[in-house]
Amino acid sequence: MKEADRKKRNKDRLAELHPQFGLGVQKVIDALESKGIRPRIQDAWRSPADQLKAFNNGNSKVKFGFHNVTSATGKQEALAVDMLDDDAPTNASKSYLLQLAAEAEDLVTGIRWGVPKGKLVKAIDDAIAAGNWDANVKIGWDPTHIQPTGLTTAEAKSGKRPS
């Protein structure tokens, strides 16, 4: 994607987020860009129909998720993004995924999801702590997904938001 298009896409997707969460996502983008990485928000807010489609296709494990959050008035306030490496959108490197997880330390990524606890998760943690972006680690099933910490989807659905 051309640079101007990537930046516009990110700006447009950031507008679909809850403002507080959006600030955290912007910090991740800024940090990655400062390293010469070109992150792209592929998805932010997702309609309930699109979420159900993702669930039915096996691309999501939930029928309602952080991508579907709206305000009490129905305004899009997603609490999740999928952030791809624009230079390799269909085949993110471990280096990109580890750096994404490192920069999103105040949030949650899916890099550990589905990875057996113990040595394999510790290997991810150790690689991030050491800045070893080329570590040979097992990657979870949704590593480009970012969401807030300390909040469940049920709480988000009932109106709780990050502070």
Biotite code that builds the C-alpha atoms (Angstrom):
import biotite.structure as struc

atoms = struc.array([
    struc.Atom([0.000, 0.000, 0.000], chain_id="A", res_id=1, res_name="MET", atom_name="CA", element="C"),
    struc.Atom([1.285, 3.483, -0.774], chain_id="A", res_id=2, res_name="LYS", atom_name="CA", element="C"),
    struc.Atom([2.436, 5.389, 2.308], chain_id="A", res_id=3, res_name="GLU", atom_name="CA", element="C"),
    struc.Atom([-0.252, 8.081, 2.057], chain_id="A", res_id=4, res_name="ALA", atom_name="CA", element="C"),
    struc.Atom([-2.931, 5.386, 1.743], chain_id="A", res_id=5, res_name="ASP", atom_name="CA", element="C"),
    struc.Atom([-1.571, 3.475, 4.753], chain_id="A", res_id=6, res_name="ARG", atom_name="CA", element="C"),
    struc.Atom([-1.556, 6.600, 6.888], chain_id="A", res_id=7, res_name="LYS", atom_name="CA", element="C"),
    struc.Atom([-5.104, 7.508, 5.802], chain_id="A", res_id=8, res_name="LYS", atom_name="CA", element="C"),
    struc.Atom([-6.297, 3.974, 6.523], chain_id="A", res_id=9, res_name="ARG", atom_name="CA", element="C"),
    struc.Atom([-4.787, 4.122, 10.010], chain_id="A", res_id=10, res_name="ASN", atom_name="CA", element="C"),
    struc.Atom([-6.373, 7.527, 10.658], chain_id="A", res_id=11, res_name="LYS", atom_name="CA", element="C"),
    struc.Atom([-9.771, 6.278, 9.463], chain_id="A", res_id=12, res_name="ASP", atom_name="CA", element="C"),
    struc.Atom([-9.552, 3.109, 11.572], chain_id="A", res_id=13, res_name="ARG", atom_name="CA", element="C"),
    struc.Atom([-8.409, 5.041, 14.655], chain_id="A", res_id=14, res_name="LEU", atom_name="CA", element="C"),
    struc.Atom([-11.643, 7.062, 14.383], chain_id="A", res_id=15, res_name="ALA", atom_name="CA", element="C"),
    struc.Atom([-13.580, 3.776, 14.807], chain_id="A", res_id=16, res_name="GLU", atom_name="CA", element="C"),
    struc.Atom([-12.025, 3.170, 18.242], chain_id="A", res_id=17, res_name="LEU", atom_name="CA", element="C"),
    struc.Atom([-12.950, 4.180, 21.751], chain_id="A", res_id=18, res_name="HIS", atom_name="CA", element="C"),
    struc.Atom([-10.851, 7.350, 22.276], chain_id="A", res_id=19, res_name="PRO", atom_name="CA", element="C"),
    struc.Atom([-8.800, 6.047, 25.221], chain_id="A", res_id=20, res_name="GLN", atom_name="CA", element="C"),
    struc.Atom([-8.023, 2.776, 23.456], chain_id="A", res_id=21, res_name="PHE", atom_name="CA", element="C"),
    struc.Atom([-7.229, 4.718, 20.280], chain_id="A", res_id=22, res_name="GLY", atom_name="CA", element="C"),
    struc.Atom([-4.525, 6.660, 22.125], chain_id="A", res_id=23, res_name="LEU", atom_name="CA", element="C"),
    struc.Atom([-2.835, 3.391, 23.076], chain_id="A", res_id=24, res_name="GLY", atom_name="CA", element="C"),
    struc.Atom([-3.032, 2.086, 19.514], chain_id="A", res_id=25, res_name="VAL", atom_name="CA", element="C"),
    struc.Atom([-1.585, 5.351, 18.181], chain_id="A", res_id=26, res_name="GLN", atom_name="CA", element="C"),
    struc.Atom([1.372, 4.961, 20.576], chain_id="A", res_id=27, res_name="LYS", atom_name="CA", element="C"),
    struc.Atom([2.008, 1.474, 19.159], chain_id="A", res_id=28, res_name="VAL", atom_name="CA", element="C"),
    struc.Atom([1.884, 2.817, 15.600], chain_id="A", res_id=29, res_name="ILE", atom_name="CA", element="C"),
    struc.Atom([4.239, 5.689, 16.450], chain_id="A", res_id=30, res_name="ASP", atom_name="CA", element="C"),
    struc.Atom([6.725, 3.374, 18.180], chain_id="A", res_id=31, res_name="ALA", atom_name="CA", element="C"),
    struc.Atom([6.795, 0.904, 15.286], chain_id="A", res_id=32, res_name="LEU", atom_name="CA", element="C"),
    struc.Atom([7.107, 3.670, 12.705], chain_id="A", res_id=33, res_name="GLU", atom_name="CA", element="C"),
    struc.Atom([10.058, 5.119, 14.646], chain_id="A", res_id=34, res_name="SER", atom_name="CA", element="C"),
    struc.Atom([11.802, 1.783, 13.956], chain_id="A", res_id=35, res_name="LYS", atom_name="CA", element="C"),
    struc.Atom([11.087, 1.989, 10.223], chain_id="A", res_id=36, res_name="GLY", atom_name="CA", element="C"),
    struc.Atom([8.178, -0.473, 10.406], chain_id="A", res_id=37, res_name="ILE", atom_name="CA", element="C"),
    struc.Atom([4.980, 0.318, 8.496], chain_id="A", res_id=38, res_name="ARG", atom_name="CA", element="C"),
    struc.Atom([2.048, -0.921, 10.623], chain_id="A", res_id=39, res_name="PRO", atom_name="CA", element="C"),
    struc.Atom([-1.414, -0.930, 9.060], chain_id="A", res_id=40, res_name="ARG", atom_name="CA", element="C"),
    struc.Atom([-4.674, -1.253, 10.940], chain_id="A", res_id=41, res_name="ILE", atom_name="CA", element="C"),
    struc.Atom([-6.419, -3.841, 8.832], chain_id="A", res_id=42, res_name="GLN", atom_name="CA", element="C"),
    struc.Atom([-9.576, -4.022, 10.928], chain_id="A", res_id=43, res_name="ASP", atom_name="CA", element="C"),
    struc.Atom([-10.969, -1.968, 13.779], chain_id="A", res_id=44, res_name="ALA", atom_name="CA", element="C"),
    struc.Atom([-14.741, -1.793, 14.203], chain_id="A", res_id=45, res_name="TRP", atom_name="CA", element="C"),
    struc.Atom([-16.621, -4.786, 12.835], chain_id="A", res_id=46, res_name="ARG", atom_name="CA", element="C"),
    struc.Atom([-20.376, -5.084, 12.400], chain_id="A", res_id=47, res_name="SER", atom_name="CA", element="C"),
    struc.Atom([-22.173, -7.885, 14.256], chain_id="A", res_id=48, res_name="PRO", atom_name="CA", element="C"),
    struc.Atom([-22.922, -9.508, 10.886], chain_id="A", res_id=49, res_name="ALA", atom_name="CA", element="C"),
    struc.Atom([-19.240, -9.434, 9.900], chain_id="A", res_id=50, res_name="ASP", atom_name="CA", element="C"),
    struc.Atom([-18.284, -10.791, 13.331], chain_id="A", res_id=51, res_name="GLN", atom_name="CA", element="C"),
    struc.Atom([-20.707, -13.690, 12.918], chain_id="A", res_id=52, res_name="LEU", atom_name="CA", element="C"),
    struc.Atom([-19.230, -14.366, 9.480], chain_id="A", res_id=53, res_name="LYS", atom_name="CA", element="C"),
    struc.Atom([-15.716, -14.395, 10.994], chain_id="A", res_id=54, res_name="ALA", atom_name="CA", element="C"),
    struc.Atom([-16.939, -16.775, 13.703], chain_id="A", res_id=55, res_name="PHE", atom_name="CA", element="C"),
    struc.Atom([-18.641, -19.096, 11.215], chain_id="A", res_id=56, res_name="ASN", atom_name="CA", element="C"),
    struc.Atom([-15.528, -19.124, 9.001], chain_id="A", res_id=57, res_name="ASN", atom_name="CA", element="C"),
    struc.Atom([-13.331, -20.056, 11.972], chain_id="A", res_id=58, res_name="GLY", atom_name="CA", element="C"),
    struc.Atom([-11.468, -16.721, 11.945], chain_id="A", res_id=59, res_name="ASN", atom_name="CA", element="C"),
    struc.Atom([-12.823, -15.766, 15.377], chain_id="A", res_id=60, res_name="SER", atom_name="CA", element="C"),
    struc.Atom([-13.700, -17.749, 18.462], chain_id="A", res_id=61, res_name="LYS", atom_name="CA", element="C"),
    struc.Atom([-16.424, -15.327, 19.626], chain_id="A", res_id=62, res_name="VAL", atom_name="CA", element="C"),
    struc.Atom([-19.742, -14.114, 18.242], chain_id="A", res_id=63, res_name="LYS", atom_name="CA", element="C"),
    struc.Atom([-19.329, -10.780, 20.047], chain_id="A", res_id=64, res_name="PHE", atom_name="CA", element="C"),
    struc.Atom([-15.897, -9.352, 20.560], chain_id="A", res_id=65, res_name="GLY", atom_name="CA", element="C"),
    struc.Atom([-13.995, -6.174, 21.215], chain_id="A", res_id=66, res_name="PHE", atom_name="CA", element="C"),
    struc.Atom([-14.246, -5.278, 17.507], chain_id="A", res_id=67, res_name="HIS", atom_name="CA", element="C"),
    struc.Atom([-18.050, -4.955, 17.881], chain_id="A", res_id=68, res_name="ASN", atom_name="CA", element="C"),
    struc.Atom([-18.219, -2.432, 20.723], chain_id="A", res_id=69, res_name="VAL", atom_name="CA", element="C"),
    struc.Atom([-20.384, 0.658, 20.291], chain_id="A", res_id=70, res_name="THR", atom_name="CA", element="C"),
    struc.Atom([-21.366, 3.513, 22.581], chain_id="A", res_id=71, res_name="SER", atom_name="CA", element="C"),
    struc.Atom([-24.813, 3.688, 24.185], chain_id="A", res_id=72, res_name="ALA", atom_name="CA", element="C"),
    struc.Atom([-25.892, 5.750, 21.160], chain_id="A", res_id=73, res_name="THR", atom_name="CA", element="C"),
    struc.Atom([-24.525, 3.215, 18.648], chain_id="A", res_id=74, res_name="GLY", atom_name="CA", element="C"),
    struc.Atom([-21.331, 5.103, 17.734], chain_id="A", res_id=75, res_name="LYS", atom_name="CA", element="C"),
    struc.Atom([-18.446, 2.828, 16.773], chain_id="A", res_id=76, res_name="GLN", atom_name="CA", element="C"),
    struc.Atom([-16.124, 2.421, 19.768], chain_id="A", res_id=77, res_name="GLU", atom_name="CA", element="C"),
    struc.Atom([-14.123, -0.682, 18.914], chain_id="A", res_id=78, res_name="ALA", atom_name="CA", element="C"),
    struc.Atom([-11.730, -1.944, 21.544], chain_id="A", res_id=79, res_name="LEU", atom_name="CA", element="C"),
    struc.Atom([-9.682, -4.086, 19.165], chain_id="A", res_id=80, res_name="ALA", atom_name="CA", element="C"),
    struc.Atom([-7.591, -3.771, 16.039], chain_id="A", res_id=81, res_name="VAL", atom_name="CA", element="C"),
    struc.Atom([-5.772, -6.169, 13.796], chain_id="A", res_id=82, res_name="ASP", atom_name="CA", element="C"),
    struc.Atom([-2.466, -4.483, 12.938], chain_id="A", res_id=83, res_name="MET", atom_name="CA", element="C"),
    struc.Atom([-0.560, -5.920, 10.016], chain_id="A", res_id=84, res_name="LEU", atom_name="CA", element="C"),
    struc.Atom([2.908, -5.214, 8.698], chain_id="A", res_id=85, res_name="ASP", atom_name="CA", element="C"),
    struc.Atom([2.092, -3.290, 5.525], chain_id="A", res_id=86, res_name="ASP", atom_name="CA", element="C"),
    struc.Atom([5.261, -4.611, 3.910], chain_id="A", res_id=87, res_name="ASP", atom_name="CA", element="C"),
    struc.Atom([4.171, -8.237, 4.476], chain_id="A", res_id=88, res_name="ALA", atom_name="CA", element="C"),
    struc.Atom([0.409, -8.180, 5.143], chain_id="A", res_id=89, res_name="PRO", atom_name="CA", element="C"),
    struc.Atom([-0.207, -11.867, 4.469], chain_id="A", res_id=90, res_name="THR", atom_name="CA", element="C"),
    struc.Atom([2.966, -13.254, 6.014], chain_id="A", res_id=91, res_name="ASN", atom_name="CA", element="C"),
    struc.Atom([4.102, -11.291, 9.069], chain_id="A", res_id=92, res_name="ALA", atom_name="CA", element="C"),
    struc.Atom([7.589, -12.127, 10.264], chain_id="A", res_id=93, res_name="SER", atom_name="CA", element="C"),
    struc.Atom([8.276, -13.241, 13.826], chain_id="A", res_id=94, res_name="LYS", atom_name="CA", element="C"),
    struc.Atom([10.362, -10.078, 14.116], chain_id="A", res_id=95, res_name="SER", atom_name="CA", element="C"),
    struc.Atom([7.325, -7.916, 13.351], chain_id="A", res_id=96, res_name="TYR", atom_name="CA", element="C"),
    struc.Atom([5.039, -9.896, 15.665], chain_id="A", res_id=97, res_name="LEU", atom_name="CA", element="C"),
    struc.Atom([7.479, -9.773, 18.574], chain_id="A", res_id=98, res_name="LEU", atom_name="CA", element="C"),
    struc.Atom([8.053, -6.046, 18.117], chain_id="A", res_id=99, res_name="GLN", atom_name="CA", element="C"),
    struc.Atom([4.305, -5.452, 17.884], chain_id="A", res_id=100, res_name="LEU", atom_name="CA", element="C"),
    struc.Atom([3.806, -7.336, 21.153], chain_id="A", res_id=101, res_name="ALA", atom_name="CA", element="C"),
    struc.Atom([6.647, -5.408, 22.790], chain_id="A", res_id=102, res_name="ALA", atom_name="CA", element="C"),
    struc.Atom([5.259, -2.026, 21.772], chain_id="A", res_id=103, res_name="GLU", atom_name="CA", element="C"),
    struc.Atom([1.739, -3.044, 22.849], chain_id="A", res_id=104, res_name="ALA", atom_name="CA", element="C"),
    struc.Atom([2.941, -3.960, 26.360], chain_id="A", res_id=105, res_name="GLU", atom_name="CA", element="C"),
    struc.Atom([0.217, -1.792, 27.947], chain_id="A", res_id=106, res_name="ASP", atom_name="CA", element="C"),
    struc.Atom([-2.384, -3.635, 25.877], chain_id="A", res_id=107, res_name="LEU", atom_name="CA", element="C"),
    struc.Atom([-2.885, -7.295, 24.949], chain_id="A", res_id=108, res_name="VAL", atom_name="CA", element="C"),
    struc.Atom([-1.926, -9.003, 21.698], chain_id="A", res_id=109, res_name="THR", atom_name="CA", element="C"),
    struc.Atom([-2.817, -12.506, 20.598], chain_id="A", res_id=110, res_name="GLY", atom_name="CA", element="C"),
    struc.Atom([0.829, -13.573, 20.279], chain_id="A", res_id=111, res_name="ILE", atom_name="CA", element="C"),
    struc.Atom([0.467, -15.961, 23.250], chain_id="A", res_id=112, res_name="ARG", atom_name="CA", element="C"),
    struc.Atom([-3.083, -17.194, 22.507], chain_id="A", res_id=113, res_name="TRP", atom_name="CA", element="C"),
    struc.Atom([-3.136, -20.940, 22.148], chain_id="A", res_id=114, res_name="GLY", atom_name="CA", element="C"),
    struc.Atom([0.550, -21.312, 23.018], chain_id="A", res_id=115, res_name="VAL", atom_name="CA", element="C"),
    struc.Atom([0.934, -23.882, 25.810], chain_id="A", res_id=116, res_name="PRO", atom_name="CA", element="C"),
    struc.Atom([1.805, -22.218, 29.113], chain_id="A", res_id=117, res_name="LYS", atom_name="CA", element="C"),
    struc.Atom([5.242, -22.838, 30.500], chain_id="A", res_id=118, res_name="GLY", atom_name="CA", element="C"),
    struc.Atom([8.411, -22.910, 28.431], chain_id="A", res_id=119, res_name="LYS", atom_name="CA", element="C"),
    struc.Atom([6.821, -21.785, 25.164], chain_id="A", res_id=120, res_name="LEU", atom_name="CA", element="C"),
    struc.Atom([5.150, -18.683, 26.611], chain_id="A", res_id=121, res_name="VAL", atom_name="CA", element="C"),
    struc.Atom([8.287, -17.947, 28.626], chain_id="A", res_id=122, res_name="LYS", atom_name="CA", element="C"),
    struc.Atom([10.286, -18.077, 25.389], chain_id="A", res_id=123, res_name="ALA", atom_name="CA", element="C"),
    struc.Atom([8.052, -15.331, 23.938], chain_id="A", res_id=124, res_name="ILE", atom_name="CA", element="C"),
    struc.Atom([8.423, -13.265, 27.113], chain_id="A", res_id=125, res_name="ASP", atom_name="CA", element="C"),
    struc.Atom([12.187, -13.760, 27.163], chain_id="A", res_id=126, res_name="ASP", atom_name="CA", element="C"),
    struc.Atom([12.547, -12.805, 23.486], chain_id="A", res_id=127, res_name="ALA", atom_name="CA", element="C"),
    struc.Atom([10.568, -9.601, 24.048], chain_id="A", res_id=128, res_name="ILE", atom_name="CA", element="C"),
    struc.Atom([12.501, -8.718, 27.225], chain_id="A", res_id=129, res_name="ALA", atom_name="CA", element="C"),
    struc.Atom([15.821, -9.240, 25.433], chain_id="A", res_id=130, res_name="ALA", atom_name="CA", element="C"),
    struc.Atom([14.733, -7.507, 22.233], chain_id="A", res_id=131, res_name="GLY", atom_name="CA", element="C"),
    struc.Atom([15.561, -10.709, 20.386], chain_id="A", res_id=132, res_name="ASN", atom_name="CA", element="C"),
    struc.Atom([13.247, -10.123, 17.432], chain_id="A", res_id=133, res_name="TRP", atom_name="CA", element="C"),
    struc.Atom([14.598, -13.111, 15.517], chain_id="A", res_id=134, res_name="ASP", atom_name="CA", element="C"),
    struc.Atom([14.000, -15.630, 18.308], chain_id="A", res_id=135, res_name="ALA", atom_name="CA", element="C"),
    struc.Atom([12.628, -18.979, 17.215], chain_id="A", res_id=136, res_name="ASN", atom_name="CA", element="C"),
    struc.Atom([9.414, -18.926, 19.253], chain_id="A", res_id=137, res_name="VAL", atom_name="CA", element="C"),
    struc.Atom([5.974, -20.441, 18.801], chain_id="A", res_id=138, res_name="LYS", atom_name="CA", element="C"),
    struc.Atom([3.436, -17.755, 17.839], chain_id="A", res_id=139, res_name="ILE", atom_name="CA", element="C"),
    struc.Atom([-0.182, -17.754, 19.021], chain_id="A", res_id=140, res_name="GLY", atom_name="CA", element="C"),
    struc.Atom([-3.206, -17.960, 16.753], chain_id="A", res_id=141, res_name="TRP", atom_name="CA", element="C"),
    struc.Atom([-4.052, -14.228, 16.489], chain_id="A", res_id=142, res_name="ASP", atom_name="CA", element="C"),
    struc.Atom([-0.774, -12.320, 16.956], chain_id="A", res_id=143, res_name="PRO", atom_name="CA", element="C"),
    struc.Atom([-1.751, -9.110, 15.122], chain_id="A", res_id=144, res_name="THR", atom_name="CA", element="C"),
    struc.Atom([-4.850, -8.606, 17.290], chain_id="A", res_id=145, res_name="HIS", atom_name="CA", element="C"),
    struc.Atom([-4.611, -5.879, 19.946], chain_id="A", res_id=146, res_name="ILE", atom_name="CA", element="C"),
    struc.Atom([-7.140, -5.220, 22.717], chain_id="A", res_id=147, res_name="GLN", atom_name="CA", element="C"),
    struc.Atom([-7.190, -3.518, 26.139], chain_id="A", res_id=148, res_name="PRO", atom_name="CA", element="C"),
    struc.Atom([-6.078, -5.170, 29.348], chain_id="A", res_id=149, res_name="THR", atom_name="CA", element="C"),
    struc.Atom([-8.283, -5.669, 32.391], chain_id="A", res_id=150, res_name="GLY", atom_name="CA", element="C"),
    struc.Atom([-11.560, -5.803, 30.504], chain_id="A", res_id=151, res_name="LEU", atom_name="CA", element="C"),
    struc.Atom([-13.717, -8.711, 29.374], chain_id="A", res_id=152, res_name="THR", atom_name="CA", element="C"),
    struc.Atom([-15.944, -8.686, 26.319], chain_id="A", res_id=153, res_name="THR", atom_name="CA", element="C"),
    struc.Atom([-18.965, -9.077, 28.619], chain_id="A", res_id=154, res_name="ALA", atom_name="CA", element="C"),
    struc.Atom([-17.925, -5.941, 30.523], chain_id="A", res_id=155, res_name="GLU", atom_name="CA", element="C"),
    struc.Atom([-17.387, -4.056, 27.264], chain_id="A", res_id=156, res_name="ALA", atom_name="CA", element="C"),
    struc.Atom([-20.791, -5.187, 25.981], chain_id="A", res_id=157, res_name="LYS", atom_name="CA", element="C"),
    struc.Atom([-22.406, -3.876, 29.180], chain_id="A", res_id=158, res_name="SER", atom_name="CA", element="C"),
    struc.Atom([-20.748, -0.448, 28.792], chain_id="A", res_id=159, res_name="GLY", atom_name="CA", element="C"),
    struc.Atom([-17.441, -0.604, 30.687], chain_id="A", res_id=160, res_name="LYS", atom_name="CA", element="C"),
    struc.Atom([-14.556, 1.120, 28.919], chain_id="A", res_id=161, res_name="ARG", atom_name="CA", element="C"),
    struc.Atom([-10.819, 1.546, 29.511], chain_id="A", res_id=162, res_name="PRO", atom_name="CA", element="C"),
    struc.Atom([-9.894, 4.529, 31.629], chain_id="A", res_id=163, res_name="SER", atom_name="CA", element="C"),
])
